[in-house]
Amino acid sequence: MEIKNNVASLREKAGLSVYELSKRCGFVSGSRVLSNYVTRAEQGHSVKVDTALLIYIELKKAGLCENFEDVFWLE
C-alpha cells in the first residue's frame, strides 16, 4: 500500500506557499522554519503520523477539507 496525498493542490488552492504552511504547522527549529516536511509530503515521500496530522489540521483550519482522508489516504 502506498500513501497518497492532496497537500500541494490544497495548499495552492489556499494561496499558501510551502513556507507559510510550514510556519502554520509549527515546523520550526530554533528560529528557522523547516519547509522540507511539506515539500517531502508533496513529493510523495512518506511522512510521520504527527507531521501528517499537523498538515491536515492547518488545511482544515483554512477551510479546505473536512476529513483526514481528504488530505492523506492509502492506495
Backbone as a ProteinNet text record, in pm:
[ID]
protein_1_A
[PRIMARY]
MEIKNNVASLREKAGLSVYELSKRCGFVSGSRVLSNYVTRAEQGHSVKVDTALLIYIELKKAGLCENFEDVFWLE
[TERTIARY]
82.9	0	86.8	36.4	109.7	24.3	91.1	20.4	20.2	-97.2	-113.8	-160.5	-141.8	-190.1	-227	-299.2	-353.7	-295.4	-182	-127	-100.1	-30.1	8.6	-112.7	-211.6	-327.1	-409.2	-423.4	-497.9	-422.2	-290.6	-208.6	-218.3	-207.9	-216.4	-355.4	-457.9	-595.9	-613.3	-542.7	-549.9	-460.9	-378.2	-286.8	-171	-136.6	-27.4	100.8	210.8	340.9	377.1	474.4	523.8	573.3	643.6	696.8	583.7	478.3	367.9	296.6	269.4	204.9	295.5	423.6	519.8	519.7	517.8	516.5	390.2	273.6	147.2	144.7	213.6	218.2	313.2	396.1	491.3	618.5	648.8	771.2	888.3	929.1	1031.7	1143.1	1266.8	1383.3	1460.5	1464.7	1525.7	1441	1498.3	1421	1397.4	1439.2	1423.9	1300.6	1229.5	1114.4	1164.6	1127.1	1168.3	1057.1	1074.6	970	983.9	1091.5	1110.9	1006.6	940.3	835.6	720	676.7	566.8	612.6	730.5	783.2	793.9	846.3	860.8	724.3	626	491	436.8	454.5	404.6	473	596.3	670.8	636.9	550.8	508.3	590.5	682.8	760.4	671.3	704.7	625.1	653.6	552.4	565.9	518.8	570.3	528.3	383.6	317.1	176.1	157	243.6	227.4	243.9	333.9	352.9	228.2	176.1	55.2	-62.3	-75.3	-184.9	-173.3	-52.6	-34.3	-69.1	-27.3	-60.2	-211.3	-274.5	-420.2	-492.4	-452.4	-518.3	-512.1	-395.9	-382.1	-463.7	-470.8	-552.3	-700.7	-737.6	-877.5	-912.9	-821.6	-844.2	-864	-796.3	-807.5	-936	-1016.4	-1144.1	-1134.2	-1024.1	-1001.1	-1041.7	-1067.1	-1101.8	-1179	-1244.9	-1317.4	-1249.6	-1218.4	-1165.1	-1017.8	-949.6	-808.4	-789.2	-885.4	-877.8	-890.9	-933.6	-935.4	-793.6	-701	-562	-468.3	-480.3	-395.2	-482.2	-443.2	-516.5	-425	-466	-391.9	-446.7	-356.2	-399.6	-335.1
-119	0	124.7	224.3	349.5	463.3	555.5	672	780.1	827.9	936	1060.2	1177	1298.1	1405.4	1501.5	1612.5	1745	1737.8	1854.7	1969.9	1943.6	2051.1	2123.8	2049	2115.2	2192.5	2138.9	2210.9	2335.8	2324.1	2438.4	2548.9	2510.4	2609.1	2671.9	2591.6	2642	2749.2	2731.6	2828	2949.6	2942.7	3053	3059.5	2944.5	2938.8	2890.6	2950.3	2899	2780.2	2702.2	2591.5	2647.1	2759.6	2823.9	2861.3	2923.1	2968.3	2849.5	2744.4	2627	2563.9	2556.2	2500.2	2580.5	2712.6	2802.5	2780.8	2771.8	2749.6	2615.2	2515.6	2382	2377.5	2480	2483	2406.3	2384.6	2314.6	2411.2	2436.2	2535	2469.7	2502.5	2457.4	2583.1	2613.5	2739.5	2852.3	2937.2	3045.8	3019.7	2902.7	2869.6	2784.1	2813.7	2732.6	2623.7	2499.6	2386.4	2354.1	2391.9	2368.7	2233.1	2159.9	2033	1928.5	1941.2	1845.9	1852.4	1972.1	1990	1949.2	1992.6	1959.1	1808.3	1739.9	1593.5	1525.6	1573.5	1516.6	1538.4	1659.4	1691	1607.5	1568.6	1487.9	1339.1	1304.3	1165.5	1080.8	1143.7	1069.5	1039.5	933.5	902.8	1007	1038.3	1134.5	1068.8	1116.5	1064.1	1103.1	1025.4	1049.7	1188.3	1228.3	1359.6	1472.4	1456.3	1555.6	1564.1	1448.3	1443.9	1508.7	1482.7	1541.7	1693.5	1744.3	1889.5	1955.3	1893.7	1947.5	1945.9	1833.4	1820.8	1927.4	1946.4	2042.5	2183.7	2222.2	2357.2	2373.3	2270.2	2278.2	2281.1	2211.4	2213.6	2352.3	2411.9	2547.6	2647.4	2622.5	2711.3	2684.5	2587	2557.8	2476.5	2402.8	2329.5	2183.1	2131.7	1990.3	1967.4	1854.3	1815.5	1697.1	1595.4	1470.9	1454	1378.5	1347.7	1284.3	1200.7	1130.3	1224.1	1347.9	1446.9	1491	1468.5	1511.7	1392.7	1290.5	1171.6	1046.5	951.3	824.8	713.8	590	472.9	426.6	385.9	336.8	203.8
0	0	0	-65.6	-77.6	-22.7	46.5	98.2	-8.8	-42.9	-139.6	-63.5	-124	-57.5	-157.9	-104.7	-180.6	-129.6	-61.1	7.5	-88.8	-199.3	-291.4	-348.3	-395.5	-456.7	-353.5	-232.6	-128.3	-85.3	-70.1	-29.4	-134.8	-261.4	-369.4	-375.9	-353.1	-352.5	-244.1	-132.9	-23.3	-47.3	-151.7	-178.5	-81	-22.5	74.7	8.2	45.9	-0.1	88.3	44.6	126	259.7	252.7	373.6	469.8	418.5	504.4	569.9	493.3	552.2	657	628.4	724.3	853.1	839.1	955	1037.9	970.4	1040.7	1113.1	1055	1116.5	1235.5	1249.4	1359.9	1332	1204.8	1168	1178.8	1303.1	1332.3	1413.9	1378.9	1454.5	1491.3	1620	1661.8	1607.5	1525.6	1464.9	1316.2	1268.6	1126.3	1102.1	996.8	956.5	862.5	892.8	809.6	711.1	587.6	488.5	421.3	453.4	384.5	424.5	537.7	576.1	476	444.3	349.4	209.5	170.3	38.2	19.8	120.2	109.9	99.3	172.8	162.8	21.6	-30.3	-164.4	-271.6	-248	-344.5	-333.5	-237.8	-224.9	-130	-58.9	39.9	159.9	231.3	349.7	457.2	535.2	643.9	772.8	882.7	1012.4	1038.4	1121	1151.2	1211.8	1304.3	1367.1	1265.5	1170.9	1064.7	977.7	938.2	855.6	928.2	1056.8	1134.5	1141.6	1162.6	1168.3	1035.5	925.7	793.6	773.9	806.9	793.6	876.7	1000.5	1090.5	1032.1	979.3	922.8	795.2	713.1	591.9	627.3	733.2	779.3	833.3	910.4	963.2	849.3	737	620.6	542.3	588.1	525.5	397.2	381.6	257.2	261.6	380.2	391.3	520.4	526.9	647.4	716.3	637.4	692.3	660	745.2	723.4	586	546.2	418.2	298.6	320.2	212.9	177.6	270.3	252.4	229.5	313.2	304.1	296.3	213.4	203.1	155.3	178.5	132.5	-1.7	-86.4	-217.2	-246.7
[MASK]
+++++++++++++++++++++++++++++++++++++++++++++++++++++++++++++++++++++++++++

